[in-house]
Amino acid sequence: MRNTIKLIASPRNLFVFEASARLGSFTHAAAELGMQQPSVSAAIKQLESALGVRLFDRGHRRISLTNAGLRFYADVSQALRSIESAAEAVHNMGRAEYVTLNSSSAFSYYWMMPKLPALRKLHPEIDLRLQSSVHEPDLDIENISIAVRLGDGTWTDCHAEKIADEVIFPVASPIVVRSARNLRSIPNLLHERLIHLEEPVRMRPTWKQWFEHHNIHDTKIPEGMRLNDYALVLQAAQTGEGFAFGWEHIVRDLLDRNLLAAREEWLWRTGRGIYLVWSKSRPLSENAVKVRDWILSYV
């Protein structure tokens, strides 16, 4: 921990960095954090000096993350979300009933968010809390109503209902797909930039495994951007950083809105599935049952 303080100078700098990166503006970050814009700029400069790397490119009235900043944002935002979730869970213990849905940040943002207006219209009385984490939490210990997990559907401590099969295919921005040199066959994807997902706890399929599924063995997988959060992978793909894995249940809305393009004919059905789970030892509340059934209605 002492080394961490040396590298970041002050814990406050992490909150300032996260807000600036998420909002794309020092001014907007200052407003959200109740600070003055010069103080935000100074905090970022202090953090960059301590880390010895530039985190933002500064332009006229706008900022953008450098590659180092993008990598740092993936880790910092994930860590701060975990701290926030833990604090909220403790704060809300013993309070009025609410329903907690734990999932990956990508599932919350790309699957749940577009559907939330429908849930609010159907059940305006439900207080739903979306919680993301980098691990599979214990539902009872962490007071979680329902959760989304990837696996074979067998968990000794949980009931499980399948939301979708795990289906993966390459996706990229429409511009990247159109400008690709030759995508008439799968081996030609080896000539394109690839975005790699490397989560610190959960094991995820790799590009090497995907190529091997398509009978392409003993080949060098292209280097490319490596990120540890799938929501950030999709953001990078949309901005043209290369080809990424598209989990069908996550990217369908992005494909429908032409924010991403895909080679769906090159799919890989892994044999696993995405499941909604809830505790076997603790009965669901009435509102949690409503949320569970509403989610499963999309199956």
VEXDREN-2710 file (C-alpha; in Angstrom, 1 decimal):
% VEXDREN-2710
k/r/px/py/pz
1/MET/0.0/0.0/0.0
2/ARG/2.9/2.4/0.7
3/ASN/4.1/1.9/-2.9
4/THR/0.6/2.6/-4.2
5/ILE/0.6/6.0/-2.4
6/LYS/3.9/6.8/-4.1
7/LEU/2.5/5.9/-7.5
8/ILE/-0.7/7.9/-7.2
9/ALA/0.4/10.7/-4.8
10/SER/-3.1/10.9/-3.3
11/PRO/-6.1/8.6/-3.3
12/ARG/-8.2/11.6/-4.3
13/ASN/-6.4/11.6/-7.6
14/LEU/-8.0/8.2/-8.6
15/PHE/-11.5/9.7/-8.2
16/VAL/-10.5/12.8/-10.1
17/PHE/-9.0/10.6/-12.9
18/GLU/-12.0/8.3/-13.1
19/ALA/-14.5/11.1/-13.4
20/SER/-12.4/13.0/-16.0
21/ALA/-12.0/9.8/-18.1
22/ARG/-15.6/8.8/-17.9
23/LEU/-16.9/12.3/-18.6
24/GLY/-14.2/13.2/-21.1
25/SER/-13.8/16.6/-19.6
26/PHE/-11.9/18.2/-16.7
27/THR/-14.7/20.8/-16.4
28/HIS/-17.4/18.3/-16.1
29/ALA/-15.4/16.2/-13.7
30/ALA/-14.9/19.3/-11.5
31/ALA/-18.7/20.0/-11.5
32/GLU/-19.5/16.4/-10.5
33/LEU/-16.9/16.3/-7.8
34/GLY/-17.6/19.8/-6.4
35/MET/-14.1/21.0/-7.3
36/GLN/-12.7/23.9/-9.3
37/GLN/-11.4/23.0/-12.8
38/PRO/-7.8/24.1/-12.1
39/SER/-7.8/21.7/-9.1
40/VAL/-8.9/18.8/-11.3
41/SER/-6.2/19.7/-13.8
42/ALA/-3.6/19.9/-11.1
43/ALA/-4.6/16.5/-9.6
44/ILE/-4.3/14.9/-13.0
45/LYS/-0.8/16.4/-13.5
46/GLN/0.2/15.2/-10.1
47/LEU/-1.0/11.7/-10.9
48/GLU/0.8/11.7/-14.3
49/SER/4.0/12.9/-12.7
50/ALA/3.8/10.2/-10.0
51/LEU/3.1/7.5/-12.6
52/GLY/5.7/8.8/-15.1
53/VAL/3.3/8.6/-18.0
54/ARG/0.8/10.8/-19.8
55/LEU/-2.8/9.7/-19.2
56/PHE/-4.6/12.3/-21.3
57/ASP/-4.1/14.0/-24.6
58/ARG/-5.2/17.6/-24.2
59/GLY/-6.9/19.3/-27.2
60/HIS/-8.9/22.4/-27.6
61/ARG/-11.8/22.1/-25.2
62/ARG/-11.6/18.3/-25.1
63/ILE/-9.4/15.6/-23.7
64/SER/-9.0/12.0/-24.7
65/LEU/-7.3/9.0/-23.0
66/THR/-3.9/7.8/-24.2
67/ASN/-3.3/4.1/-24.5
68/ALA/-1.8/4.2/-21.0
69/GLY/-4.8/6.1/-19.8
70/LEU/-7.2/3.7/-21.3
71/ARG/-5.5/0.8/-19.6
72/PHE/-5.3/2.6/-16.3
73/TYR/-9.0/3.6/-16.6
74/ALA/-10.0/-0.1/-17.0
75/ASP/-8.4/-1.0/-13.7
76/VAL/-9.3/2.1/-11.7
77/SER/-13.0/2.2/-12.8
78/GLN/-13.4/-1.5/-12.0
79/ALA/-11.7/-1.1/-8.5
80/LEU/-13.8/2.0/-7.7
81/ARG/-17.0/0.2/-8.8
82/SER/-16.2/-2.7/-6.4
83/ILE/-15.6/-0.2/-3.5
84/GLU/-18.8/1.6/-4.3
85/SER/-20.8/-1.7/-4.5
86/ALA/-19.3/-2.9/-1.1
87/ALA/-20.1/0.4/0.5
88/GLU/-23.7/0.5/-0.8
89/ALA/-24.2/-3.1/0.3
90/VAL/-23.1/-2.4/3.8
91/HIS/-25.0/1.0/3.9
92/ASN/-28.2/-0.6/2.7
93/MET/-28.3/-3.6/5.1
94/GLY/-31.4/-3.4/7.2
95/ARG/-33.0/-0.7/5.0
96/ALA/-36.2/-0.9/3.1
97/GLU/-36.5/-3.8/0.6
98/TYR/-34.6/-3.5/-2.7
99/VAL/-33.5/-5.9/-5.3
100/THR/-29.8/-6.3/-6.2
101/LEU/-28.8/-7.7/-9.6
102/ASN/-25.1/-8.6/-9.8
103/SER/-23.5/-9.0/-13.2
104/SER/-20.5/-8.0/-15.3
105/SER/-20.3/-4.3/-16.1
106/ALA/-20.9/-5.1/-19.8
107/PHE/-24.1/-7.1/-19.1
108/SER/-25.4/-4.2/-16.9
109/TYR/-24.6/-1.5/-19.5
110/TYR/-25.4/-3.3/-22.8
111/TRP/-28.1/-5.8/-21.9
112/MET/-29.9/-4.3/-18.9
113/MET/-29.7/-0.6/-19.5
114/PRO/-31.7/-0.6/-22.9
115/LYS/-34.4/-2.6/-21.2
116/LEU/-34.8/-0.7/-17.9
117/PRO/-37.5/1.6/-19.1
118/ALA/-39.7/-1.4/-19.8
119/LEU/-39.1/-2.7/-16.3
120/ARG/-39.9/0.7/-14.7
121/LYS/-43.1/0.9/-16.7
122/LEU/-44.1/-2.6/-15.7
123/HIS/-43.0/-2.4/-12.0
124/PRO/-42.4/1.2/-11.0
125/GLU/-42.5/0.2/-7.3
126/ILE/-39.3/-1.9/-7.5
127/ASP/-36.0/-0.4/-6.3
128/LEU/-33.5/-2.2/-8.5
129/ARG/-29.8/-1.9/-7.7
130/LEU/-27.3/-2.9/-10.5
131/GLN/-24.0/-4.1/-9.0
132/SER/-20.9/-5.2/-11.0
133/SER/-17.9/-7.1/-9.7
134/VAL/-14.8/-8.8/-11.1
135/HIS/-15.5/-12.1/-9.3
136/GLU/-18.5/-14.3/-8.6
137/PRO/-19.8/-13.2/-5.3
138/ASP/-21.4/-15.3/-2.6
139/LEU/-25.0/-14.3/-2.9
140/ASP/-25.8/-14.9/0.8
141/ILE/-22.8/-13.2/2.3
142/GLU/-23.1/-10.2/0.1
143/ASN/-26.9/-9.9/0.3
144/ILE/-27.4/-10.2/-3.5
145/SER/-30.9/-11.1/-4.7
146/ILE/-30.0/-12.4/-8.2
147/ALA/-26.9/-12.6/-10.3
148/VAL/-25.7/-13.4/-13.8
149/ARG/-23.1/-16.1/-14.3
150/LEU/-21.3/-17.8/-17.1
151/GLY/-21.0/-21.5/-16.9
152/ASP/-22.6/-24.9/-17.4
153/GLY/-25.7/-24.1/-15.2
154/THR/-24.6/-26.2/-12.3
155/TRP/-23.9/-24.4/-9.0
156/THR/-24.4/-26.3/-5.7
157/ASP/-25.6/-23.3/-3.8
158/CYS/-27.8/-21.6/-6.5
159/HIS/-30.8/-22.2/-8.6
160/ALA/-30.1/-21.4/-12.3
161/GLU/-32.1/-20.5/-15.4
162/LYS/-30.4/-20.0/-18.8
163/ILE/-30.6/-16.6/-20.4
164/ALA/-28.7/-17.4/-23.5
165/ASP/-26.1/-19.8/-25.0
166/GLU/-22.6/-18.5/-25.1
167/VAL/-22.1/-17.6/-28.8
168/ILE/-19.0/-15.6/-29.9
169/PHE/-18.2/-14.0/-33.2
170/PRO/-15.8/-11.2/-34.3
171/VAL/-17.1/-7.6/-34.2
172/ALA/-15.6/-4.2/-35.1
173/SER/-16.8/-0.8/-36.0
174/PRO/-18.5/-0.7/-39.5
175/ILE/-15.6/1.4/-40.8
176/VAL/-13.0/-1.1/-39.7
177/VAL/-15.0/-4.0/-41.2
178/ARG/-15.4/-2.1/-44.5
179/SER/-11.7/-1.2/-44.7
180/ALA/-10.4/-4.7/-43.8
181/ARG/-8.1/-6.0/-46.5
182/ASN/-9.7/-9.3/-47.1
183/LEU/-12.3/-11.0/-44.9
184/ARG/-13.5/-13.7/-47.3
185/SER/-11.9/-16.3/-45.1
186/ILE/-11.2/-16.7/-41.4
187/PRO/-7.4/-16.9/-41.7
188/ASN/-7.3/-13.4/-43.2
189/LEU/-8.5/-12.0/-39.8
190/LEU/-4.9/-12.7/-38.6
191/HIS/-3.9/-9.7/-40.7
192/GLU/-6.1/-7.4/-38.7
193/ARG/-5.7/-5.6/-35.3
194/LEU/-7.3/-7.7/-32.5
195/ILE/-8.5/-6.5/-29.1
196/HIS/-7.8/-9.0/-26.3
197/LEU/-9.9/-9.4/-23.1
198/GLU/-7.8/-10.4/-20.1
199/GLU/-10.0/-10.4/-17.0
200/PRO/-8.0/-10.7/-13.7
201/VAL/-10.3/-13.3/-12.1
202/ARG/-12.7/-14.8/-14.6
203/MET/-11.3/-17.1/-17.3
204/ARG/-12.5/-15.9/-20.7
205/PRO/-12.1/-17.5/-24.2
206/THR/-9.0/-16.3/-26.1
207/TRP/-8.5/-15.5/-29.8
208/LYS/-6.1/-18.5/-29.9
209/GLN/-9.0/-20.8/-28.8
210/TRP/-11.4/-19.2/-31.3
211/PHE/-9.0/-19.8/-34.2
212/GLU/-8.4/-23.3/-33.0
213/HIS/-12.2/-23.9/-32.9
214/HIS/-12.2/-23.0/-36.6
215/ASN/-9.3/-25.5/-37.3
216/ILE/-6.6/-22.8/-37.5
217/HIS/-3.7/-24.1/-35.4
218/ASP/-0.1/-23.3/-34.6
219/THR/-0.3/-19.7/-35.8
220/LYS/0.9/-16.5/-34.3
221/ILE/-2.0/-14.5/-32.9
222/PRO/-1.6/-10.7/-33.7
223/GLU/-0.8/-8.4/-30.8
224/GLY/-3.2/-5.7/-30.0
225/MET/-4.8/-3.7/-27.2
226/ARG/-5.3/-5.8/-24.0
227/LEU/-8.1/-4.8/-21.6
228/ASN/-9.5/-6.4/-18.5
229/ASP/-13.1/-5.2/-18.8
230/TYR/-15.5/-6.2/-21.6
231/ALA/-17.4/-3.0/-21.5
232/LEU/-14.2/-1.2/-22.3
233/VAL/-13.4/-3.8/-25.0
234/LEU/-16.6/-2.9/-26.8
235/GLN/-15.9/0.8/-26.4
236/ALA/-12.5/0.3/-28.0
237/ALA/-14.1/-1.7/-30.8
238/GLN/-16.7/1.0/-31.5
239/THR/-13.9/3.6/-31.7
240/GLY/-12.0/1.6/-34.4
241/GLU/-9.2/0.0/-32.4
242/GLY/-9.7/-3.4/-34.1
243/PHE/-11.7/-6.6/-34.0
244/ALA/-13.1/-7.9/-30.6
245/PHE/-15.1/-10.9/-29.4
246/GLY/-18.8/-10.2/-29.7
247/TRP/-20.8/-12.2/-27.2
248/GLU/-24.1/-12.4/-29.0
249/HIS/-26.4/-11.6/-26.1
250/ILE/-24.3/-8.5/-25.3
251/VAL/-23.7/-7.0/-28.7
252/ARG/-27.1/-7.6/-30.4
253/ASP/-28.4/-4.1/-29.5
254/LEU/-25.1/-2.5/-30.8
255/LEU/-25.4/-4.5/-34.1
256/ASP/-29.1/-3.4/-34.5
257/ARG/-28.1/0.2/-34.0
258/ASN/-25.1/-0.1/-36.5
259/LEU/-22.6/0.8/-33.8
260/LEU/-20.8/-2.4/-34.5
261/ALA/-20.7/-4.8/-37.5
262/ALA/-20.1/-8.5/-37.2
263/ARG/-19.1/-11.7/-39.0
264/GLU/-21.8/-13.8/-37.4
265/GLU/-21.2/-16.7/-39.8
266/TRP/-17.9/-17.2/-38.0
267/LEU/-19.6/-17.9/-34.7
268/TRP/-18.4/-20.2/-32.0
269/ARG/-20.9/-22.0/-29.7
270/THR/-18.7/-22.8/-26.7
271/GLY/-21.2/-25.2/-25.0
272/ARG/-21.6/-22.9/-22.0
273/GLY/-24.4/-20.5/-21.2
274/ILE/-25.3/-17.3/-19.5
275/TYR/-27.5/-18.0/-16.5
276/LEU/-29.6/-16.1/-14.0
277/VAL/-28.9/-17.5/-10.5
278/TRP/-30.4/-17.0/-7.0
279/SER/-29.7/-18.6/-3.6
280/LYS/-31.0/-22.0/-2.7
281/SER/-30.8/-21.2/1.0
282/ARG/-32.6/-17.9/1.0
283/PRO/-36.1/-17.3/-0.6
284/LEU/-36.5/-14.5/-3.0
285/SER/-38.6/-11.5/-2.1
286/GLU/-41.7/-10.8/-4.0
287/ASN/-40.0/-8.0/-5.9
288/ALA/-37.0/-10.1/-6.7
289/VAL/-39.3/-12.8/-8.1
290/LYS/-40.8/-10.1/-10.4
291/VAL/-37.3/-9.0/-11.6
292/ARG/-36.2/-12.6/-12.1
293/ASP/-39.3/-13.4/-14.2
294/TRP/-39.1/-10.2/-16.2
295/ILE/-35.5/-11.0/-17.2
296/LEU/-36.4/-14.5/-18.1
297/SER/-39.2/-13.3/-20.3
298/TYR/-36.5/-12.1/-22.7
299/VAL/-35.3/-15.7/-23.1
END
